[in-house]
Amino acid sequence: MDLYCTRPGCPKPVNCFADLDAAATLKTVSQKYCTSCGMPLILADRYLPAQLLGQGGFGAAFLACDRHTPALRHCVVKQFLPSANLSPTQLQTAQTLFEREAQALDELGNAHPQIPDLFAFFELTVPAWQPGKQDRFFYLVQEYIDGQTMEQELNQNGIFSSEAVMDVLREILVVLKFVHDKGAIHRDIKPTNIMRHRNGLIYLLDFGAVRQVTKGGKSTGIFSEGYAPPEQINGSEVYPSSDLYALAVTCILLLTGKQPTDLYDSYNNSWRWHHDAPTVNPALAEVLDRMLQNSPSARFQSADAVLTELTRIQRSPQRRLGRRSPRITPPPAPTVTTLPASSSTPRAIAPFSLPELLLEAGFTGFEGGLLAIALVSVLGTTFISASFWVVVLGVLILAQSRRIIERTDLVILAGFTLTLILFIPPLRAAVVPLLGNGLITILAIAGCMGLIAIAVTILFRLIYLVVRRWL
């Protein structure tokens, strides 16, 4: 049997002991020591590390077995392993996080089937390499989940379908509801901390950053870049909706296959991910967009609220997509083959976020103002000019709703229309007598129309939200 040395920096950590292949010896031997550094290998008289699973900034994880169980149950041994260049304050914070993970697993894991159980938490003091000194190591032993993380599934199978993401979302929301109801916040949700067991059950891992709300909700400043919400990055108070934000980031990563830094528009301080997930269920996209709001108060306030919304989506007659979309030459999706063959089947249109909606409204009003100035100047205030204005405006709104024109297209169209009015001689000759030779007047009228359109859009949006809440 091979035993793995857990001393940091051991030059030859793998140790082979042929006598441990005998069950009787394995159960009764008092201790084994590393042949390279002398480190005790049997931890707490029962745990036998076999291989290194991974190593991070504050610790290492080992796959081990428990010799005090009949089937030598597998488990994960986590070792507190802080960096040598940490300040005393940072060292204390890191140790507190490690101890907090043990407390969280003890309180939460043993009470929920989708959180790993805690088996042991202990300290080990051993002679250091330097004579006359001792090393202190802290260990946490938890349940071993035999499966793949969401990151591993993404790398192996490609991007997830809407249905597959909704399955993961529902499973983790159930776990988060339990965690939040216990007065805790996870604060480090990301694809590597969500694992699917071989039996299909999805687990939430790594409770090292968990925070008890009843003990004060402020962030420690330790978070995963790209997944943490603004309030956690700023060191402010965190909430249950902070976990929902990180969970939504995880979902859009699974839908697009892109990292959060590639999906976040820092210039506009908003997420831009719809174009990278063109087949996403629009209802799911709306839920994720709400979870991704910068302000905690604008998000869903609880995991239960998101679950309720997902149940409503599931019961709606809207067609849902398949399980998971392979990345390379996928076969025809089941949902396509079950529908009648038709070239007129509409493609999924990504829903508009609130900033996009207001931008589109402002453009429509501004462009409508320019068109009104041009038509009234040439045709006068007649029925023909009014009808033509309504038709053109309707075409513009339809093109925006179908995302035929958007973003820079809006600026180009508005600039083109303004150029026509100012520099085409027939139009300029008609406009000047009406408004005078002034660009400011034209921009003022069109700008006012844009502001009015934004105000009307906001009003109707509020009415829609109120009616939807009551219904």
Number of C-alpha atoms within 10 A of each C-alpha: 13 16 21 22 29 25 20 12 9 15 10 12 22 18 18 13 10 9 12 17 11 10 10 10 11 17 16 12 12 10 13 18 14 21 14 13 16 16 19 20 23 22 19 15 16 19 23 27 25 20 17 18 13 11 13 11 10 15 18 19 22 22 20 26 20 22 19 14 11 8 9 15 14 21 23 24 28 22 24 23 22 17 14 7 8 11 10 9 9 13 17 13 15 24 18 14 21 24 17 18 20 26 17 25 25 18 15 22 22 16 13 15 13 22 22 23 23 22 17 15 18 13 13 12 11 14 14 15 12 8 7 7 9 12 12 11 16 17 23 21 23 21 19 17 22 13 17 17 22 23 19 15 17 21 13 12 13 19 23 27 23 26 18 18 21 18 15 19 20 17 17 21 21 14 20 23 19 17 23 19 13 14 14 22 24 23 29 24 27 25 23 16 15 21 24 20 16 11 8 9 14 24 22 23 22 19 25 21 23 20 24 18 17 9 9 10 17 17 19 17 13 16 17 14 12 18 25 22 25 17 17 21 18 13 15 14 14 22 23 24 24 30 25 29 27 23 28 23 27 24 24 27 25 26 26 22 18 14 15 19 12 12 20 16 13 10 6 9 9 16 20 16 21 21 12 16 21 15 17 25 22 20 20 18 22 15 17 21 24 20 25 24 20 17 14 21 10 12 21 22 16 19 24 16 13 21 17 11 14 19 12 11 17 16 8 11 7 11 9 18 18 15 16 20 19 15 14 8 7 9 8 8 13 11 11 12 9 8 9 8 9 7 6 6 10 7 9 13 16 22 19 17 18 13 11 13 17 20 17 25 24 24 26 24 22 24 25 22 22 22 22 21 21 23 21 17 21 16 13 15 12 10 10 12 18 15 11 14 18 14 11 13 17 13 11 19 17 13 13 19 17 13 14 10 16 17 13 8 12 19 12 12 14 18 12 11 14 20 12 15 23 19 11 11 11 12 17 20 16 19 22 15 10 12 13 11 14 11 13 9 12 19 15 13 16 26 19 15 22 24 17 16 22 21 15 14 17 16 11 12 14 12 12 11 11 11 10 9 8 6 6
